[in-house]
């Protein structure tokens, strides 16, 4: 009888440890999924913003919200690969998503993630170059977890170097 009690106690102890390990594994997997979601969307958004800034010839400051959050950036850029006709490219937060518009195309660069900060700063080096620094803070939340990350990028406008 004593052996049965000892075995039952050992079995209960091992079972509790196994359940705790499984719960920790699920928690870590949930956090990793959130982190991947933030990183993927931030990477795509930052790549698109930096690419468009590099291709732009000018910043339309009247249509942009610089040095404030949520910011907006409106650029004069080229609509074709030849660089013959111009159009505007626009980045702004609409409906909680980072929206990109160029010519007749409009796409959301983020979805299901909170944009806590979107800041565009113009950095000028005298008459030599004109840069745009992008600061982006995203938060992904589930019922159990919340993860916030900051992302930064800088690009020089076309022809300003």
C-alpha positions as CSV (number, residue, x, y, z in Angstrom):
1,X,0.0,0.0,0.0
2,X,2.8,2.4,0.8
3,X,4.4,1.6,-2.6
4,X,1.2,2.6,-4.3
5,X,1.0,5.9,-2.5
6,X,4.7,6.7,-3.3
7,X,4.1,5.8,-7.0
8,X,0.9,7.9,-7.1
9,X,2.8,10.8,-5.6
10,X,5.6,10.5,-8.1
11,X,3.2,10.2,-11.0
12,X,1.3,13.4,-9.8
13,X,4.6,15.3,-9.5
14,X,5.8,14.2,-13.0
15,X,2.3,15.1,-14.4
16,X,2.3,18.6,-12.9
17,X,5.8,19.2,-14.3
18,X,4.8,18.0,-17.7
19,X,1.7,20.1,-17.8
20,X,3.7,23.2,-16.7
21,X,6.2,22.5,-19.5
22,X,3.5,22.2,-22.1
23,X,1.9,25.4,-20.9
24,X,5.2,27.3,-21.1
25,X,5.8,25.9,-24.6
26,X,2.4,27.2,-25.8
27,X,3.1,30.6,-24.2
28,X,6.5,30.9,-25.9
29,X,4.9,29.8,-29.3
30,X,2.2,32.5,-28.9
31,X,4.8,35.2,-28.3
32,X,7.0,34.0,-31.2
33,X,4.0,34.2,-33.5
34,X,3.3,37.8,-32.4
35,X,6.9,38.8,-32.8
36,X,7.0,37.2,-36.3
37,X,3.8,39.1,-37.2
38,X,5.3,42.5,-36.1
39,X,8.6,41.8,-37.8
40,X,7.1,40.7,-41.1
41,X,4.7,43.6,-41.4
42,X,7.3,46.2,-40.2
43,X,9.9,44.8,-42.6
44,X,7.6,45.1,-45.6
45,X,6.4,48.6,-44.6
46,X,9.9,49.9,-44.0
47,X,11.2,48.5,-47.2
48,X,8.4,50.1,-49.2
49,X,8.8,53.5,-47.5
50,X,12.6,53.5,-47.9
51,X,12.3,52.4,-51.6
52,X,9.8,55.1,-52.4
53,X,11.8,57.8,-50.6
54,X,14.9,56.9,-52.5
55,X,12.9,57.1,-55.8
56,X,11.3,60.4,-54.9
57,X,12.5,63.7,-56.3
58,X,10.8,66.0,-53.7
59,X,8.7,66.0,-50.5
60,X,5.4,67.8,-50.7
61,X,5.5,69.4,-47.3
62,X,2.1,71.0,-47.6
63,X,0.5,67.5,-47.9
64,X,2.8,65.9,-45.4
65,X,2.7,65.8,-41.6
66,X,6.3,65.9,-40.6
67,X,7.8,65.8,-37.1
68,X,4.5,64.6,-35.6
69,X,2.8,61.3,-34.9
70,X,1.0,59.9,-36.6
71,X,2.9,61.4,-39.5
72,X,2.1,61.5,-43.2
73,X,4.6,61.7,-46.0
74,X,3.6,62.8,-49.5
75,X,6.3,62.5,-52.2
76,X,6.8,63.5,-55.8
77,X,8.1,60.4,-57.6
78,X,8.1,58.8,-61.0
79,X,5.3,56.6,-62.2
80,X,7.4,54.7,-64.7
81,X,10.8,53.1,-64.8
82,X,12.0,55.5,-67.5
83,X,11.6,58.5,-65.1
84,X,9.6,60.5,-67.6
85,X,6.2,61.1,-65.9
86,X,5.7,62.0,-62.3
87,X,3.1,61.1,-59.7
88,X,2.7,61.3,-56.0
89,X,3.3,58.6,-53.4
90,X,1.6,58.9,-50.0
91,X,2.1,57.2,-46.7
92,X,-0.4,57.8,-43.8
93,X,-2.3,56.0,-41.1
94,X,-5.9,55.5,-42.0
95,X,-8.3,53.3,-40.0
96,X,-5.4,52.1,-37.8
97,X,-3.4,50.8,-40.8
98,X,-0.4,52.2,-42.6
99,X,-1.8,53.0,-46.1
100,X,0.3,53.5,-49.2
101,X,-1.1,55.3,-52.3
102,X,0.6,55.8,-55.6
103,X,-1.1,56.8,-58.8
104,X,-4.2,54.5,-58.8
105,X,-2.8,51.9,-56.4
106,X,-3.8,51.9,-52.7
107,X,-2.6,49.2,-50.3
108,X,-2.5,48.7,-46.6
109,X,1.1,47.9,-45.5
110,X,0.0,46.9,-42.0
111,X,-3.1,45.0,-40.8
112,X,-4.2,43.8,-37.4
113,X,-1.3,45.6,-35.7
114,X,-1.5,48.9,-33.7
115,X,0.6,51.7,-35.0
116,X,1.7,53.6,-31.9
117,X,4.2,55.9,-33.7
118,X,4.8,56.9,-37.3
119,X,7.2,59.8,-37.5
120,X,8.9,61.3,-40.6
121,X,11.8,63.7,-40.0
122,X,13.5,65.6,-42.8
123,X,17.2,65.9,-42.3
124,X,19.0,68.4,-44.5
125,X,22.8,68.6,-44.9
126,X,23.0,72.1,-46.2
127,X,22.6,72.1,-50.0
128,X,24.2,68.7,-50.4
129,X,21.5,66.2,-49.5
130,X,18.0,65.8,-48.2
131,X,17.1,62.7,-46.1
132,X,14.0,61.3,-44.5
133,X,14.2,59.4,-41.3
134,X,11.3,57.1,-40.6
135,X,10.4,56.0,-37.0
136,X,7.8,53.3,-36.6
137,X,6.5,51.7,-33.4
138,X,4.1,48.7,-33.8
139,X,2.2,46.7,-31.1
140,X,0.7,43.3,-31.7
141,X,-1.8,42.1,-29.0
142,X,-3.7,38.9,-28.3
143,X,-5.9,38.2,-25.4
144,X,-2.9,37.0,-23.4
145,X,0.2,38.9,-24.8
146,X,1.3,42.2,-26.1
147,X,4.6,43.0,-27.9
148,X,5.8,46.4,-28.9
149,X,8.8,47.0,-31.2
150,X,10.5,50.1,-32.7
151,X,11.8,50.3,-36.2
152,X,14.0,53.0,-37.8
153,X,15.2,53.8,-41.3
154,X,16.7,56.6,-43.3
155,X,16.8,57.3,-47.0
156,X,18.3,60.0,-49.2
157,X,16.0,61.5,-51.9
158,X,16.8,60.9,-55.5
159,X,19.2,63.4,-56.9
160,X,19.9,65.2,-53.6
161,X,23.4,63.7,-53.1
